Structure formats: C-alpha cells, structure tokens
C-alpha cells in the first residue's frame, strides 16, 4: 500500500459541530489487502473513488473485489478508507478522488458552499419515507430504561455524536416518544469511544450506526439493545461528485452507478459473504459483528431515486438547520441530478427487482422538481 499523502486544506466549518474540513487523504490504494482483483483493471473509463470505512459503504470496495467494475469496462482506483465523510469531501475538493460516498457531512458541505452534486445513493430508500434499521440505542444494564416506555429516557445521560445522523435519529426518536431533548443529557461522543463511555459510567446509553451499537453490547458487560431502527428517520447516504467532473465524464459516472447497483444486489443476495468481505476491508472488524451489521444494512441498500429520496434529503436538511449545523434548508433541486441513476433503473431493472416496489406516485423523471407537500403525498408510506 503506498504511503499517505498529507495535504493542507483551509478549514470549512459548520456551526455547532465538529464538521471542520481538515484532511489527511490516502489515495492510490485499492484495499487493506494488496492485489485485490478488479480494483484497477483496464477498461473504457477510469475514475478514482473514496468511501468511509463503515459497513453501509462496503458496496464500493466489494464492487472492486468481485470484479464488477471491470465487468462494466471501468478502471477504478479506490482511496484508502477515510475515517469520516468530512475527510472524503476534502479529498474530492482537492482532486484526489473523482467520486465519493458520504452522508450528513455532505449536506453540511453543500450548505457551506462546496460545489458538489448528488448523483446516487449508497443507503436510503426509494420506496418509503423513513428507514433507519442500521441505527440503534443501547444502554447499560442498570440504566432503568423500559423499551416499552421510552419516556424512561428522561434524566439519562446519552452518548451521541452531535451534528451527525445518529444525533438526528435520537432527536427524532425523542420527539416521537414525547420526550423533551432538554430532559436528557447529551454527551458528544465519537462512536469508537462509546463502549468506554458506557463501561466507565460516562453515559447510561448510546446512539449510533452499526457496527458501534453491536460493539457496545459485545464489549460492555450487561449492555443491551433498547431500540433498533423504528422508522423514526430517513437514513441518507449519497454518491457525490463535482459538477466539473460530471460535465466531462457522464458515461463513466453512469457505468460506475450501474456497477454499484450490481454490487448492492450481490450484497443483498449474499449477506454472509459480504460480511466476510467486511472483515478484509475494515481492519479489526469482528466477524460476528460484521454479519449482524450486514443483516441490518440490507433494508437500506437501495440506490434508486424517487420522490421519497428528495423528501428524505429535505427532511434531514431541515433537522440539521434546526440544530444549527447548517445555516438554512438546502435547495434540493440545485444539488441533485437523478438522471444517471434513473437511466440505470430503466436500462437494468433486474438490478432492483428484489427491492420493494417504488410507489407509482413516487416515481420521478429526470426533470423532477421538489415540492415538499406534493412529495409527502407521493411518498406517503
């Protein structure tokens, strides 16, 4: 694996969070293992891609590992996994990668004026409003939290990562269950630090995306899962690039998204094999935790575009604005280009035939214009 190249970047801050873009990017490496077939095969198009080292983003390296990119005539170079979406964004801005997978930090970057365009999804749902199966709230044994009465969260100390999707999930859960966020004590905690926080008494409970809730229950004696998913929030995960790259490489992006859709379907059909792959791409991942996390991830592995996705983006944007993470709601139409994924859906319907049907009312065309009231009605499920 080639050494990391350190680049200095001017910080781009999002108020109220740790979303400050200062990057150390590692590029030119295909995987944590050397010589994985399919990571850099000769083809009719080439690009470099970045992703965050997490279970829900593994469709990208798995497409390299299985030779799927090569099958679609692509020469894809993968950057070494980024620790956060913020790092991935900086790599894209610096020109170290052409395409990235990123979640909530991408929306904060758009709000801060970074010129990006959403061309696809690595996680979410085109068939329903909310999907959050990969999210969980876990607690220590003596926290005295009743899963049948979540108002018992009042007065508890909860570890979460402020300004991230797990923070938004917790807020949505509290609102749905009638708990005032002021009545809980939120402790800003990075997911890898959550097991220690619960084990040492720094928190009664923690909220995060997999694999961290599973890691907590595995490592902290007596810790248990209070809530898994629940449909409180639309989980979002995007494939982003720059307008400049997209303008000159539309066919390559389309082929890339076709390969990604094929990889996602392979994962849905082979979750145990995908979990085994996770232990190779995510160093130190426990095989049992990888298998459990992959099963939870399957419901969100939907790369299609519909009115539901526009609604999800706007919903998460509004939540970020309410929390002071972003300054205003994002103009959804100005940051989304669904045409490439819609073309993949039309040309390769077999890659999505194992997913829930998109409601007829939620189907869109490339010139779709977002209207919250209309899209709420279209995506009523």
N, C-alpha and C positions, 0 to 999 in steps of 0.2 A: 504494500500500500504506500503510495507516495506521501511525503510529509505534508502537513497542513501549511497553507499559505496564509499568513496573517495580513489582514488588510485593515487599515484605519478608516473608520467611517464617521462622518458627522452624526451626532445623536439626533434621532427623531422621536420626540417624547409624546406619549398620550397621557393626558392629565389623569391623575388619580391611580395610575397603575405602574407596574414595572415594565411597561411596553416601551422600552427605550432601545432604539436600534443601534447597537454597537456590536460588531460581528467579528468573529473569527471563523472563516469559512474553510472547509476542507473539500477540495474538488479533485476530480480525476481518479477517484477510487470507485470501483464497482460495488464492493461489498466488504464486509468484515473478513470474508474468506477470499483469497486470491483466486483468479482464474475461473470465475463462475460463467458458464456458458450462456450466451445470449445477452450479456451485458454490453458488449461492444462489437457486434457483428456488422460486416459490411452491408450497406443497404442503399436504397434510393433517397433516403433522407436521414439527417443526423441532428441530434439535439442533446443538450445536457439538462438533467433534471435533478431537483432537490426535494427532499422529504424530511419529515421529523421522525425520529426513531420511536415509533409507537405502533401498537397492534393495528389500529384502524387505518394506518397509512401503508400497510405492507403490500397492497396490490401493486405498487410501483416496483419495488425490488423483486417481487415474485414474478412479475412480467419479464424481468431480465433473467431471472434464474431459470424459468421454464422455456426460454427462447421465444416468447410471444412477440416481443418487439422485432426480433429478427424475422419471424414469420410474416410480419407486416412491412418488411423492407426498411426497417429502421436501425440506425446505428445510434444507440442511446448510451450515453455516459452518465452514470449516477454519481452525484456528490456523496461523500460520506454522510451518514445521517446527521442532521442538525439537531442540537439539543432543544431548540424551541422554534416556533414559527417565526419569531422575530428575526432569528439568525437566517432563516431561509429567505425572508423578504430582503434582507441586506445583501445576500448573495445574488439575488435576482437583480437588485438595483445596481450592484457592482459589475454585472455582466458575467459573473462566474457560472451562472446557470441560466437556461432559457425558460424553463417552466418549473413551477414549484407546487407542492401541496401544502396548504396552510388553512387554519381555521380562523378563530376570532381575531388573532393578531393581524390578519389580512384586512379585516374591516377597519381596525384601528389605523392601519397604514393608509387605507383609502381616505379616511377622514382627515388624516394629516397631510394629504396632498400628494401621496405617492401615486404615480401614474401606472395603474395596474388594471387588468381586465380579467373577469371570471369567465372561463371557457368551459368548465366542467365541475364535477363533484367527485370526491373520494368517499364521502359519507353524507347521509341525509336520507330523505325520502321524497319521491315524486308522487307517491300515492296517498299520503296523509299529512296532516298539519304537523304533528309532533311525533318525534321518535328519539328516544334517549336511553336505549337499552344498555349502552356501554357506560352509563353513569350509575353511581351508587353512593348511598350514605351508609357508613359503617360506624360502629360505636364500641366502646369498651363494655365489659360485662356489667359493671356497676353504675352505668350512666343512668339507669332507671328511665329508659325511653321505651314507650309502648308503640310497636309498629301499627297497632290498630287505632291509636290515638296520638297523632303526631303533634298535637298541641303540647305533649310532654317534652318537646324540644325546647320549650321556653326555659330560660335560665341556664341552658347548657352552653358550653364552650365548643365551638365547631371550627375545625381547621379547614380552610379552603384557600384557593389562590385567587385573590381579588383581581377583578377585571378579566377573568377567563371564563370559558364555557362552564366550568364546574361551579363557579360563583353564581353565574346566571341560573344554572339548574337549581341550586339551593334556594335562591330568591323566588323562583317560580314555584318550587315545592312549598315554601313557607306561605306564599300568597294563597295557593290553592287550599292549604290546610288551615288557613285563618290565623297564622302566627305572624305577629309584627316582627320584622327583622331587628327592630330596636330591642326586642326581648330576648335575643340570643347574642352571645359574644363571639364575633367572628375573628379568627386569628389567621393572618395572612401566612400561608404555609405552602412551600413548593411540594408537589406530590411525593417526590422521593423522601421528603422529611416527615411525612405523615405517620409512618409507623413509629418513629421515635417520639413524635408529639403525643401519640396515644399511650405509648408504653411508659413514658415518664410523667404522665399526668398533665401534660401541657394542653390537652384537649380531651373532651368527652367523646367527640365524634369527628368524622372527617368526610368530606365530599370530594370525589374526583372521578376521572375517567379511568377505565381499565388500562393497565393492569393494577393500578395502585390500590383500589379497594380490596382486590383479591390478595395483594401482597400484605396489606394490613391484617386481614383475617388469618393469613398464613403465619405471620411473624409475631403478632401480638396475642399473647395467651388470653383466651376468653373473648376476643373481639369477634363481632358478628355483623352480618348484613341486615340492616334495618329496612332499607328500601332499595329496590333495583328498578331503574327506569321509572315507569309510571305514566309516561306521556305528558310530562309537565312542560317540556321544552322541545323546540325543533333543533336537533343537533345539526351543526353545519361544518362542512369540510370541503374546501374548494381547490380546484386546479386553476392556477393563475399564471399569467404571463404579462409581458409588456405590450402595449399597442404597437410599438415599433417592430417587435419580433413577430407578432401575429400578422402584421401587414405584409411581410415578405415570406411567411412560412405557413400559410393557411393549410396546405395539403399535408405538410408534416405534422401539424397540430392535429388534424383530423385523423391521420393514421395513428398517432400517439393515443388519442382518446379511444379509438377502436380497439387497440391493443389493451388499454387499461380496462375497458369494458369486458374483454375476453378474460383478462386476469381476474377481475372481480367475480365473474361467473365461475371460474375454476375454483376460487376460494369458497364460494357458496356451495359448490358440489363436493369439495374435498377439504372440509374444515380441519380435520386432524392432520392432513399433510401440510396444510397452510400453517398450522400451529407448530409443526416440526420445523418448517422454514423459519418461523419467527425466532426460534432458538438459535438459528445461524446468523440471522441479520441483526438481532437485538441482543448484543452480548450480555450474558448473565441472566437471561430470561429463564425462569423455571419452567420445565416442560408442562407440568400440570396446570400452572397458572396460565401459560400460553394457550392451552386447549380450552380452558374455561373462558378466557377473554375472547378467544376467536368465536366461540359459540354466541356470546353476547353481541359480537360485532356484526353478525350476519344480517340482522334485521335492518341495519343502517347502510349496508353495502349496495347502494343504489345510485348509479351515476347518471340517471336520466334527468331531463329538465321538464318541469311543468309549472303551472301557476302555484303549486304548493311550495316550490323552491324559492320563487320570488317572494312569497308570503313569509317564508322562514327567514330569508335574508333581512327583510324589513322588520320582522319581529325582533330578531337578535340585535339589529341596529338600534332600534328604539330602546331596548333594555340597556345597551351599552351607553346610550346617551343619558338615560335616566340615572345611571351610576356615575356619570362624569367621566367615563372612559373616553368617549368621543364627544365632540362639541355639538353635533347636530345629527339628525337622521340622514342616512346616506341616500342619495338619489339612485335608486335601484337600477333604473333603465340605463343610466350612464356608465355603469360598471359591469354590466352583464352582456355577454354575446353568446346566446344559446344556439346559434346556427350550426356550430360544428357537432355538438352532441345530438341535436335534432337530426342532422344528416346521418349520424351513426345509427340512431334509433330507426330511421327509415330504411337504411341500407342493410342493417344487420339486426332485425327484430329477434332473431334466435338468441342473441346475446342477453336478452332481457326477459325471455319467455318464462323464466322461473320466478320472476318477481310479481308482486301484487299488481293488478291492472291499475293504470292511471285512470282516475275517473274521467269520463268523456268531457265533463265540464271543465276539467283542469288541464286538458291538452292545449298546447300552445303552438304558435307558428314563430318563425324567426323574428318577425316584427312585433312580437307581443309587447304591449305597453302595460306596465304595472299600475293597477288601481286597487288599493287595499280592500275596499268594500267589495268590489267585483271578484277579486281573487279569494277573499274569505268565503264568499258564496260558492265559488268554483271548487275550492278545496275545503269542503265542509266536514270531511271525515276527521 
